Amino acid sequence: MLVLDAIAAGSRTLADLVASTGLSRATAHRLAAALEVHGLVRRADDGSYALGSRLWVLGQQVEGPAALADLGQPLLDELRNQTGESSQLFVVDGGMRLCVAAAESSHGLRTIVPIGSRLPLDLGSGGAALRGGVEGGAWVESVGEREAGVASVSAPVLGADGDVVAAVSVSGPIDRLSTNPGTRHGAAVVEAAARLGDQLVSSRLDR
């Protein structure tokens, strides 16, 4: 996973892998070669490393998060366009929160949460929305909690039984969102979360 994460983050040469993973040159080469055999890593014509197509095939079999991301992406794009800030969709994953979809703001100074990022569940408004305790139709905000200078507002996405299945968030620099991001964008986030919840229930993806 260290090697795959490093390649996904931009490590393209063996020297890059060694530097980013802390592995020895021999170990990094051995692991990358083994991953290549299984189609998880591929080599370009110039010898650089890239993620392999088998990862895409495997990813299509992760039905819940993948289907949720497909439903959520248009709403995140709309939310980004409406607020001017980056938007994200999170689910709980092994005691962390996993970003399964995102739409980046067009501002030069913006919050970037890459798809696949795993963030603390106990920090930030997204984590608070996923932990429960935030009623449907309500939002929760955080200011500089997970990362200095960043504010966010989130709302839970509820399934048919009322359980939290995901969280929709908007985040950006405090300079734009202020210390009360919920006042600015809470209503838009709640609306997006409610719409996604309705779509999940109608498609039965919350089961």
Order of alpha helices (4+ residues) and beta strands (2+ residues): alpha-alpha-alpha-beta-beta-alpha-alpha-beta-beta-beta-alpha-beta-beta-beta-alpha-alpha
